[in-house]
Amino acid sequence: MPLRFIDSLLGPEQPGEAGEQLPDAEALDAYSRTVTAVAERLAPSVGNLRVSRRARGGRLVDGGGSAVVVTPDGFMLTSAHVVDRTRRVRALFADGRELEAAVVGADALSDLAVLRAEAEGLEAAVLGDAERLRVGQLVVAIGNPYGFAGSVTAGVVSALGRSLPTSAGSATRIVENVIQTDAALNPGNSGGALADGLGRVVGINTAVAGVGLGLAVPINAATRKIIAALMTDGRFRRAYVGIVLGARPLPPRLARELGRRGAIEVIEIAAGSPAERAGIRPEDMIVAVDGTPIETVDDLQRLMVGELIDRAVPVQVVRQGGLIELDLQPVELDF
């Protein structure tokens, strides 16, 4: 076939063909420019963690993960399961620095932990607000899958409001409003950053939920309190009442009277618990605690913080179609 005919099929030569290189600004589309900018901004703030912990039998087992620098003087945020059963780790950064870090505090029930390295001038990431995320929004995951430092994957928020069961000893809790993303997460991404298109950290990568799906603990008002407590006190105190709960719609009459549609139903009560002492019964529906309306399990979990420990608080419940008020005195959760 004549070369002239082939040329006519291909059309006129475009910029960048025949070895000519496009300027960087033209070579990158808007999506690529956003991902590249986020990667360049956050890569110095995400460290590769090398962890050694003692397994059964006393032998040392090496593991890894990621951490996000949140202050220039060495505070870092990671997943609690990454640093479980260890007190010291090593953190490697993109600039070549390798720092020893101590575990300041860990909260297995939110899967968050804070580390501290003796360092100055680290690149601190900016924490965002996961409450502003929308399904379909671009997110970028930065971590260290399989030990490859500074790996970047991008995708979208595929779902919001997911729940993640966690446990510590005999205590169990549901982490609410977990972010689900299709940005590829692999072993070693845990503790790394999930960022929005402006490079703000909106989540800490925590788990792979399935092929092409990952989960991240959100950065929001609730988790900011946990992070602050871990930084200052090394732990996050929770109140305990001893009930198993489930969401349930209110009867229409009460829904109109209270101005809301849902409440939480008591399914089971632990023997000797504050709930049992308060006279709460299975099938009661809790509609308010300490004057705060309760519609979901998450609403109650948000209240179960240190301020309620050993303090008598009024609890409004629906029993046999009527409203009654009980006095509840939570104790500190021990696990």
Residue, then its C-alpha position, 0 to 999 in steps of 0.5 A: m500500500p503506498l505510503r501516501f495513502i497510509d498518511s491520508l488515513l492517519g491525517p495530518e501530523q499532530p503536535g507530539e507525534a514523530g518524536e516531538q514532545l508536548p509541554d508538561a502542561e499539555a501532556l497532562d489532562a485535568y485528572s492527571r494534573t490533580v492526582t499529580a499535584v496531590a501526590e507531590r504535596l503529600a508524598p513527603s508527609v507519608g512514611n513507610l513503617r517497619v514494624s517488629r512485634r513478638a508473636r506467640g512463642g516469643r519470636l519476632v515477626d516483621g510487618g509494615g504499613s504507612a503513617v501520615v505526619v500531622t505535625p512538623d515536630g514528629f506526630m504521625l497518624t496510622s492504623a492501630h492494627v499496624v502497630d499492635r503489640t509493639r511500642r517502637v517502629r521505624a519510619l522511612f520518608a521520601d527524602g531519605r530520612e529514617l526515624e525511630a518512632a514511639v507509639v504514643g497511643a492507640d485506640a483499637l476501637s477506631d483503628l487509629a494510633v498516634l506515633r511520635a518521632e524525635a524530629e523537626g521540620l517534617e512535612a505535615a499533612v493538612l487534615g480535611d473533613a470527610e463529612r464534605l465528601r460526596v459519592g463519585q468524588l476523586v480521592v487519592a491513596i498514598g501509602n507503601p503497598y508491598g514496601f514500595a514507598g510513596s505509591v499512589t493510586a487514585g479512584v473515587v468515593s464509591a460509597l459513604g456511611r459504611s460500617l466497620p466492626t472493630s474489637a479490643g478484648s471483649a469490647t466491640r464497636i462499629v466504626e461508622n461513616v467509613i469511606q469506601t473507595d475503588a482506589a486500589l489498596n494493598p497490604g502496606n497501605s494501612g495507615g496511609a493517607l486517603a486525600d481529596g483533590l486538594g490534597r487534604v487528608v480525609g481518611i486513614n486507609t484501614a482495610v481491603a474490603g474486596v477486589g477493587l474496594g478499600l475502606a478508610v477511617p474518616i477524618n471528622a469531628a469524632t475522630r479528631k477528638i480521638i486523635a487529640a486524646l491520643m496525642t495528649d493522654g495516650r488513650f481515648r476514654r469511652a463510657y460503657v453502658g452494656i447494651v446491644l442495639g439496633a436501629r428501628p423506626l418509631p411508631p407513627r404517633l411517637a414519630r409525629e410527637l418527637g419530630r423524627r422517624g427513628a430510634i434505637e432498640v435495646i436487643e440485649i443487656a449485659a448482666g450487672s451493667p449500668a443499663e441493667r442497674a438503670g432498669i433498661r429492658p430489652e425491646d425498650m427504644i432509646v430516643a434521647v440521652d442527656g437531652t440529646p436526640i438518638e436516632t442511630v447507634d452512631d448517635l449514641q456512640r458519639l455520646m459515649v465519651g469521657e465526660l459521661i463516665d460516672r455521671a448520672v444522665p437521664v435516658q428517655v425510652v419508649r416502652q409499651g407505646g409510652l415514654i418514660e425516663l430513667d437515670l443511667q450512670p455510665v462507667e469507663l469502658d475497660f478493655 
